[in-house]
Amino acid sequence: MTELQALAARIGACRLCPRLVDWREEAARNPPARFRGEGYWAKPISGFGDPAAWLLVVGLAPAAHGGNRTGRVFTGDRSGDFLFASLHRTGFANQALSRDLEDGLELTGVFVTAAARCAPPDNRPTREEFATCRPWLEREIALLPNLEVAVALGGLAWDELHRALGTRPVAKFGHGAESAAGGLRLLASYHVSQQNTFTGRLTESMLDGVFSRALTFRAPS
C-alpha cells in the first residue's frame, strides 16, 4: 500500500464532524428517485489522480448524490462532467466522463481533491469543519512531491488552499486570479457548480483557459 492509499483509508474512516456525518449518511438513506436501490459510499472522500501529478485541482466538497454516492471526488454529477470534460480537452484525462469507480477514467499529471471531505448541508461547510479537514489536504500536498501548480475551484477552495499552504491570498479571488504559496503557482476558477455552468458564468472556454494557463507554468522536463 502506498502512502497516498494509506491516507485515503484514514480519510475514509474519519467521523470527526458530527453534523457532516449525519448529513452524508442521511443523504444515502434518502436518495432521489433516480438513485434508489444504489449503494452509497456515504463516507469522506479522498483525492484522486496521478501520484506523480504536477497540477493539483481543489474543489469545495463532494456532492451529496455525486461523490458521496460513488466514492470518488467530482464523480457521478454534472459538476464532475463539466470538470473532467475540460481536463480531457486539455490533455489531463483519458476520457471526458467520470461516472463511477469502474468507468476507466485515468488522470495524467493532475490530482483532484477537495477542501472538505464530506457532503455538507447547503454546500457550505462551517469554518470549524474546514479546519478539521485541512490536515487531510495538507497531507495530500505533502505526498505529491512533483506539484508545481494548483487550481482552486471557487472562492472557498481558494481560501482553504492558501491556508493549507500556510499563507493568506495575495490576490482577491476571481476567475483567472493568480497567486503563489508554498512553492506553487496558484490559479483560481469559478466553481464548476450547475449554478455557474448553467447560467454561463463559467463556460467551457473559461475553464479550459485556466488549465491551459496552468500548462504555461510547468517546468521543462
Contacts in CASP RR format, 6 or more apart in sequence:
PFRMAT RR
TARGET T0000
AUTHOR 0000-0000-0000
METHOD contacts of the structure
MODEL  1
MTELQALAARIGACRLCPRLVDWREEAARNPPARFRGEGYWAKPISGFGD
PAAWLLVVGLAPAAHGGNRTGRVFTGDRSGDFLFASLHRTGFANQALSRD
LEDGLELTGVFVTAAARCAPPDNRPTREEFATCRPWLEREIALLPNLEVA
VALGGLAWDELHRALGTRPVAKFGHGAESAAGGLRLLASYHVSQQNTFTG
RLTESMLDGVFSRALTFRAPS
1 9 0 8 1.000
2 51 0 8 1.000
3 143 0 8 1.000
4 51 0 8 1.000
4 140 0 8 1.000
4 143 0 8 1.000
7 46 0 8 1.000
7 136 0 8 1.000
7 139 0 8 1.000
7 140 0 8 1.000
7 143 0 8 1.000
8 46 0 8 1.000
8 47 0 8 1.000
11 44 0 8 1.000
11 45 0 8 1.000
11 46 0 8 1.000
11 117 0 8 1.000
11 136 0 8 1.000
12 43 0 8 1.000
12 44 0 8 1.000
12 45 0 8 1.000
12 46 0 8 1.000
12 117 0 8 1.000
13 43 0 8 1.000
13 44 0 8 1.000
14 43 0 8 1.000
14 44 0 8 1.000
14 117 0 8 1.000
14 136 0 8 1.000
15 21 0 8 1.000
16 132 0 8 1.000
17 118 0 8 1.000
17 128 0 8 1.000
17 129 0 8 1.000
17 132 0 8 1.000
17 133 0 8 1.000
19 120 0 8 1.000
19 121 0 8 1.000
19 126 0 8 1.000
19 129 0 8 1.000
20 116 0 8 1.000
20 118 0 8 1.000
20 119 0 8 1.000
20 120 0 8 1.000
20 125 0 8 1.000
20 129 0 8 1.000
21 118 0 8 1.000
23 64 0 8 1.000
23 118 0 8 1.000
23 119 0 8 1.000
23 120 0 8 1.000
23 121 0 8 1.000
24 42 0 8 1.000
24 43 0 8 1.000
24 44 0 8 1.000
24 64 0 8 1.000
24 68 0 8 1.000
24 118 0 8 1.000
24 119 0 8 1.000
25 42 0 8 1.000
27 40 0 8 1.000
27 42 0 8 1.000
27 64 0 8 1.000
27 65 0 8 1.000
27 68 0 8 1.000
27 119 0 8 1.000
28 39 0 8 1.000
28 40 0 8 1.000
28 41 0 8 1.000
28 42 0 8 1.000
28 68 0 8 1.000
28 69 0 8 1.000
31 37 0 8 1.000
31 38 0 8 1.000
31 40 0 8 1.000
31 65 0 8 1.000
31 69 0 8 1.000
32 65 0 8 1.000
35 65 0 8 1.000
35 69 0 8 1.000
38 69 0 8 1.000
39 69 0 8 1.000
40 68 0 8 1.000
40 69 0 8 1.000
41 67 0 8 1.000
41 68 0 8 1.000
41 69 0 8 1.000
41 70 0 8 1.000
41 71 0 8 1.000
42 68 0 8 1.000
43 71 0 8 1.000
43 118 0 8 1.000
44 117 0 8 1.000
44 118 0 8 1.000
44 136 0 8 1.000
45 62 0 8 1.000
45 67 0 8 1.000
45 68 0 8 1.000
45 71 0 8 1.000
45 72 0 8 1.000
45 73 0 8 1.000
45 114 0 8 1.000
45 117 0 8 1.000
45 118 0 8 1.000
46 73 0 8 1.000
46 113 0 8 1.000
46 117 0 8 1.000
46 136 0 8 1.000
46 140 0 8 1.000
47 73 0 8 1.000
47 111 0 8 1.000
47 112 0 8 1.000
47 113 0 8 1.000
47 114 0 8 1.000
47 140 0 8 1.000
48 72 0 8 1.000
48 73 0 8 1.000
48 75 0 8 1.000
48 107 0 8 1.000
48 111 0 8 1.000
48 112 0 8 1.000
48 113 0 8 1.000
49 107 0 8 1.000
49 109 0 8 1.000
49 110 0 8 1.000
49 111 0 8 1.000
49 112 0 8 1.000
50 107 0 8 1.000
50 108 0 8 1.000
50 109 0 8 1.000
50 110 0 8 1.000
50 111 0 8 1.000
51 111 0 8 1.000
51 143 0 8 1.000
51 144 0 8 1.000
52 109 0 8 1.000
52 146 0 8 1.000
53 107 0 8 1.000
53 109 0 8 1.000
53 110 0 8 1.000
53 111 0 8 1.000
53 144 0 8 1.000
53 146 0 8 1.000
53 147 0 8 1.000
54 109 0 8 1.000
54 110 0 8 1.000
54 146 0 8 1.000
54 147 0 8 1.000
54 148 0 8 1.000
54 149 0 8 1.000
54 218 0 8 1.000
54 219 0 8 1.000
55 92 0 8 1.000
55 109 0 8 1.000
55 110 0 8 1.000
55 111 0 8 1.000
55 147 0 8 1.000
55 148 0 8 1.000
55 149 0 8 1.000
55 150 0 8 1.000
55 151 0 8 1.000
55 211 0 8 1.000
55 214 0 8 1.000
55 218 0 8 1.000
56 110 0 8 1.000
56 111 0 8 1.000
56 112 0 8 1.000
56 113 0 8 1.000
56 141 0 8 1.000
56 144 0 8 1.000
56 147 0 8 1.000
56 149 0 8 1.000
56 150 0 8 1.000
56 151 0 8 1.000
56 184 0 8 1.000
57 83 0 8 1.000
57 87 0 8 1.000
57 110 0 8 1.000
57 111 0 8 1.000
57 112 0 8 1.000
57 113 0 8 1.000
57 150 0 8 1.000
57 151 0 8 1.000
57 153 0 8 1.000
58 113 0 8 1.000
58 114 0 8 1.000
58 115 0 8 1.000
58 137 0 8 1.000
58 150 0 8 1.000
58 151 0 8 1.000
58 152 0 8 1.000
58 153 0 8 1.000
58 157 0 8 1.000
58 160 0 8 1.000
58 161 0 8 1.000
59 73 0 8 1.000
59 74 0 8 1.000
59 112 0 8 1.000
59 113 0 8 1.000
59 114 0 8 1.000
59 115 0 8 1.000
59 152 0 8 1.000
59 153 0 8 1.000
59 154 0 8 1.000
59 157 0 8 1.000
59 191 0 8 1.000
60 114 0 8 1.000
60 115 0 8 1.000
60 116 0 8 1.000
60 123 0 8 1.000
60 125 0 8 1.000
60 153 0 8 1.000
60 154 0 8 1.000
60 156 0 8 1.000
60 157 0 8 1.000
60 191 0 8 1.000
61 114 0 8 1.000
61 115 0 8 1.000
61 116 0 8 1.000
61 117 0 8 1.000
61 118 0 8 1.000
61 119 0 8 1.000
61 120 0 8 1.000
61 123 0 8 1.000
61 125 0 8 1.000
62 68 0 8 1.000
62 71 0 8 1.000
62 73 0 8 1.000
62 74 0 8 1.000
62 114 0 8 1.000
62 117 0 8 1.000
62 118 0 8 1.000
62 119 0 8 1.000
63 76 0 8 1.000
63 77 0 8 1.000
63 79 0 8 1.000
63 119 0 8 1.000
64 119 0 8 1.000
65 76 0 8 1.000
65 77 0 8 1.000
66 75 0 8 1.000
66 76 0 8 1.000
66 77 0 8 1.000
67 73 0 8 1.000
67 74 0 8 1.000
67 75 0 8 1.000
67 76 0 8 1.000
67 77 0 8 1.000
67 119 0 8 1.000
68 118 0 8 1.000
68 119 0 8 1.000
69 76 0 8 1.000
70 76 0 8 1.000
70 99 0 8 1.000
70 100 0 8 1.000
70 101 0 8 1.000
71 101 0 8 1.000
72 98 0 8 1.000
72 100 0 8 1.000
72 101 0 8 1.000
73 112 0 8 1.000
73 113 0 8 1.000
73 114 0 8 1.000
74 80 0 8 1.000
74 83 0 8 1.000
74 84 0 8 1.000
74 98 0 8 1.000
74 112 0 8 1.000
74 192 0 8 1.000
75 98 0 8 1.000
75 99 0 8 1.000
75 100 0 8 1.000
75 101 0 8 1.000
75 103 0 8 1.000
75 105 0 8 1.000
76 98 0 8 1.000
76 99 0 8 1.000
76 100 0 8 1.000
78 194 0 8 1.000
78 197 0 8 1.000
79 191 0 8 1.000
79 192 0 8 1.000
79 193 0 8 1.000
79 194 0 8 1.000
79 197 0 8 1.000
80 98 0 8 1.000
80 192 0 8 1.000
81 96 0 8 1.000
81 97 0 8 1.000
81 98 0 8 1.000
82 192 0 8 1.000
82 197 0 8 1.000
82 202 0 8 1.000
82 204 0 8 1.000
82 207 0 8 1.000
83 98 0 8 1.000
83 112 0 8 1.000
83 153 0 8 1.000
83 192 0 8 1.000
83 207 0 8 1.000
84 93 0 8 1.000
84 95 0 8 1.000
84 96 0 8 1.000
84 97 0 8 1.000
84 98 0 8 1.000
84 105 0 8 1.000
85 96 0 8 1.000
85 97 0 8 1.000
85 204 0 8 1.000
86 204 0 8 1.000
86 207 0 8 1.000
86 208 0 8 1.000
86 211 0 8 1.000
87 93 0 8 1.000
87 107 0 8 1.000
87 110 0 8 1.000
87 211 0 8 1.000
88 94 0 8 1.000
88 95 0 8 1.000
88 96 0 8 1.000
89 96 0 8 1.000
89 204 0 8 1.000
89 208 0 8 1.000
90 208 0 8 1.000
90 209 0 8 1.000
90 211 0 8 1.000
90 212 0 8 1.000
90 215 0 8 1.000
91 108 0 8 1.000
92 107 0 8 1.000
92 108 0 8 1.000
92 109 0 8 1.000
92 110 0 8 1.000
92 211 0 8 1.000
93 105 0 8 1.000
93 106 0 8 1.000
93 107 0 8 1.000
93 108 0 8 1.000
93 110 0 8 1.000
94 104 0 8 1.000
94 105 0 8 1.000
94 106 0 8 1.000
94 107 0 8 1.000
94 108 0 8 1.000
95 103 0 8 1.000
95 104 0 8 1.000
95 105 0 8 1.000
95 106 0 8 1.000
97 103 0 8 1.000
97 105 0 8 1.000
98 105 0 8 1.000
111 140 0 8 1.000
111 144 0 8 1.000
111 147 0 8 1.000
113 137 0 8 1.000
113 140 0 8 1.000
114 157 0 8 1.000
115 125 0 8 1.000
115 130 0 8 1.000
115 133 0 8 1.000
115 134 0 8 1.000
115 137 0 8 1.000
115 156 0 8 1.000
115 157 0 8 1.000
115 160 0 8 1.000
115 161 0 8 1.000
115 164 0 8 1.000
116 125 0 8 1.000
116 129 0 8 1.000
116 130 0 8 1.000
116 133 0 8 1.000
116 160 0 8 1.000
117 133 0 8 1.000
117 136 0 8 1.000
118 129 0 8 1.000
120 129 0 8 1.000
123 193 0 8 1.000
125 133 0 8 1.000
125 156 0 8 1.000
130 156 0 8 1.000
130 160 0 8 1.000
130 163 0 8 1.000
134 160 0 8 1.000
134 163 0 8 1.000
134 164 0 8 1.000
137 160 0 8 1.000
137 161 0 8 1.000
137 164 0 8 1.000
138 164 0 8 1.000
141 147 0 8 1.000
141 164 0 8 1.000
141 165 0 8 1.000
147 184 0 8 1.000
148 184 0 8 1.000
148 185 0 8 1.000
148 217 0 8 1.000
148 218 0 8 1.000
148 219 0 8 1.000
149 184 0 8 1.000
149 185 0 8 1.000
149 186 0 8 1.000
149 187 0 8 1.000
149 214 0 8 1.000
149 217 0 8 1.000
149 218 0 8 1.000
150 161 0 8 1.000
150 184 0 8 1.000
150 185 0 8 1.000
150 186 0 8 1.000
150 187 0 8 1.000
151 186 0 8 1.000
151 187 0 8 1.000
151 188 0 8 1.000
151 189 0 8 1.000
151 210 0 8 1.000
151 211 0 8 1.000
151 214 0 8 1.000
152 158 0 8 1.000
152 160 0 8 1.000
152 161 0 8 1.000
152 173 0 8 1.000
152 186 0 8 1.000
152 187 0 8 1.000
152 188 0 8 1.000
152 189 0 8 1.000
153 189 0 8 1.000
153 190 0 8 1.000
153 191 0 8 1.000
153 192 0 8 1.000
154 173 0 8 1.000
154 188 0 8 1.000
154 189 0 8 1.000
154 190 0 8 1.000
154 191 0 8 1.000
155 173 0 8 1.000
155 174 0 8 1.000
155 188 0 8 1.000
155 191 0 8 1.000
157 191 0 8 1.000
158 169 0 8 1.000
158 173 0 8 1.000
158 174 0 8 1.000
158 177 0 8 1.000
158 186 0 8 1.000
158 188 0 8 1.000
159 169 0 8 1.000
159 173 0 8 1.000
161 181 0 8 1.000
161 186 0 8 1.000
162 168 0 8 1.000
162 169 0 8 1.000
162 179 0 8 1.000
162 181 0 8 1.000
162 186 0 8 1.000
165 181 0 8 1.000
165 182 0 8 1.000
165 184 0 8 1.000
166 181 0 8 1.000
166 182 0 8 1.000
167 181 0 8 1.000
167 182 0 8 1.000
169 179 0 8 1.000
170 179 0 8 1.000
170 180 0 8 1.000
171 177 0 8 1.000
171 178 0 8 1.000
171 179 0 8 1.000
171 188 0 8 1.000
173 188 0 8 1.000
174 188 0 8 1.000
174 190 0 8 1.000
175 188 0 8 1.000
175 189 0 8 1.000
175 190 0 8 1.000
175 202 0 8 1.000
175 206 0 8 1.000
175 210 0 8 1.000
176 187 0 8 1.000
176 188 0 8 1.000
176 189 0 8 1.000
176 210 0 8 1.000
176 213 0 8 1.000
177 187 0 8 1.000
177 188 0 8 1.000
178 185 0 8 1.000
178 186 0 8 1.000
178 187 0 8 1.000
178 188 0 8 1.000
179 185 0 8 1.000
179 186 0 8 1.000
179 188 0 8 1.000
180 186 0 8 1.000
185 214 0 8 1.000
185 217 0 8 1.000
187 210 0 8 1.000
187 213 0 8 1.000
187 214 0 8 1.000
188 210 0 8 1.000
189 202 0 8 1.000
189 206 0 8 1.000
189 207 0 8 1.000
189 210 0 8 1.000
190 196 0 8 1.000
190 201 0 8 1.000
190 202 0 8 1.000
190 206 0 8 1.000
191 202 0 8 1.000
192 202 0 8 1.000
192 207 0 8 1.000
195 201 0 8 1.000
196 202 0 8 1.000
197 203 0 8 1.000
END
